[in-house]
């Protein structure tokens, strides 16, 4: 419990890098993911195991207790070993305490069940919704998140697709014509070419 409490103080680094003052914590993200997943489930005609959904949503960032939050732009460098590191960290944190969560986290990452797809769709929806809220409040530069909205995959969850369309429209309204400036996103080590510095 004490280790999991760390997530209440750990900020989501992507928001820090976007210039958001006092951004949401990792636990805020998990809580909102659970709320969104619950709401989406109410609009699905298939039976949903809500116990699984809520457990997956609330515990999906357990590995960050020891690894901290990494922004999406770190993905090209850490993607190959991040999932295994998160799996091991979650096992160490939850082992002997809440081990029943571990197979649920594996199920979530496999995306083969309705519950897993629902939570993944809710998690990504939470991120683009947060970008919309920050843009509305004029907190940080949310122009980068237009691309996340455009790439959003509802994983077959129809109500998630409908909500994403509303977010796309509202985020566009809040951002107006503001372009995204890719200053500092050179990736010579992973792309082989020179980027803008």
N, C-alpha and C positions, 0 to 999 in steps of 0.2 A: 504494500500500500504506500509506503514511504517513497519507494522508487517511482511508482506510477504518478505520485504527486508532482514529481519533477516536470511532467508534461504540462502542468498548469502554469509553470513559469517559463517554459521554453517557447520562444516566439517562432512563428513560421518564417523561415529565413527568406523565402521568395518575396514576402511582403516587405521585409526589412530592405532588401535590395531594390525594391520598387519605390522606396522612400516613404513608406507608410509609417507615420509616428504611432507608437503604441499599438502594434499589430496584434491580431489574434494569436492565442497560444495554440500549441499542438492539441491540448485537451479541448479548447474551444472548437477546433476543426473536427475532432472526433465526435463531440456532442452534436454539433450541427449536422454532421453526416448521418448520425443515428436518427435525428429528428426528420431529416429529408427522406431517408430510407423508409421510415415509418409512414410518412405522409404518402409517398409514392405507392407503397404497398396497399394502401386503402383504395387505390384506383386500378388495381390489377385483378383480372377475373380468375386467375389461378390461385389455388391455396398457397399461402406463404408461411413458412415457419418463422414467426416473428422473434422467437427466442434466439435463433441462429442469426437472424439479420441484425438484431440489436447488439449481440455479443461481438459479431464481426466488426460492426461499425465502431463500437466503443473501444475495442482493443486493437484495431488494425495498425496503429502506430506504436505499439508496445516497444518494438526494437529501437525506436528513437530515444527511449529512456537512456540508453547507453551510447547510441551512435549520433545523437542529435538530429536535427532536421536538416536535410540537404535540399538546396533549390533544384528545380528542374534542369537548369543549365549545367548542373554537375553530372547529369545522366551519361553523356558520352564517355566520361572518365571512370565512373563507378558502377554503371549498370550491370556489368558482368558479375560483380561480386557483392553488390549491395543486397540483393534478395537473400543470399545465403547468410550474410552478416546479420541481417534483420531477423532471420529465422533462428540463428544461434542465440542472439541477444534475447529474443522473446522466450526461448526455451530456458535460458538461465534466469530470467526475471520471473517467469510464471511456473517453472518447475517446482513440483511439490506444493504449490499453492493454488494454481488455477490451470492445471494441465489440460483440462477439457477444452480450453480456448485454442490450444495449438493446432489441432486438426481443423478447426474452423478457419484459422488463418490460412492454412494450406488450401482449403476448399475455396476461400475467397480468391486467392491468387490464381487458382486453376480456371476460374470463370466458367465452370461447367454446369453449375446449378442456378436455378432462378434466384435463390437467395444471394449467391456470390455476385451475379450480374447486377442485381438490384443494389447491393452495397457499393460496388465499383461505380455504377452509374451515379449513385447519390454522392459518393466522394468527389467525383469530378464535377458534379453539379454544384457542390458546396464551394469549390474553388472558384468557378466562374461567377457564382452568385456573390461571393465575397468581393471579387474584383468589381462587380457592378455596384455593390454598396460603397466600396472605397471611392469609386469614380463619382458616385452621387455626392459623397461627402467631400470630394476634392482632396482626398488624402493619398498622396503618392501618384506615380505615373502608371496608370492602368492600361495604356495603349498596347502594351505587349500582349495583354490578355484577349485582344480581338482574335488573335490566332488560336488561342485555346478554345474560344467559343466556336470558331469555324471548324476546328478539328474534333469537337465534342462527339463522342460515340455513346449513344444511349443504351447500347448492347441489347437492343430489342425491347427495352422498357419504354412503352409508348408514352406514359405520362411524363417521363424524364425528358423525352424529345420535345414535348409541348412546352415544358418549363424552360428548356434551353433556348427555344425560339423567342420567348418573352425576354429572357436575359440578354440575348443577342441584340434585340431591338432596343431595349433600355440602355445597355452599355453603349451602343452606338449613339443614342441620344445624348448621354452624359459626356461622351468623348468628343462628339462633333467631328470636325475634320482633323483632329490632332493626330499627326503621324507618329509611328514608332521609330525612334532613333536607335539604331543598333550599335551605337558607339561602344567599343570595348568587347565585342563578341567574336573576336578572331579565334579560330580553332585550327591553327596550322598542324598541331600534333594529331588531330583526328580526321581532318579533311584533306590534308596534303596541299591545300592552297593557302593563299594569303587573304586574310580578312581585314576589315576596316578596324583600325585601332583608335 
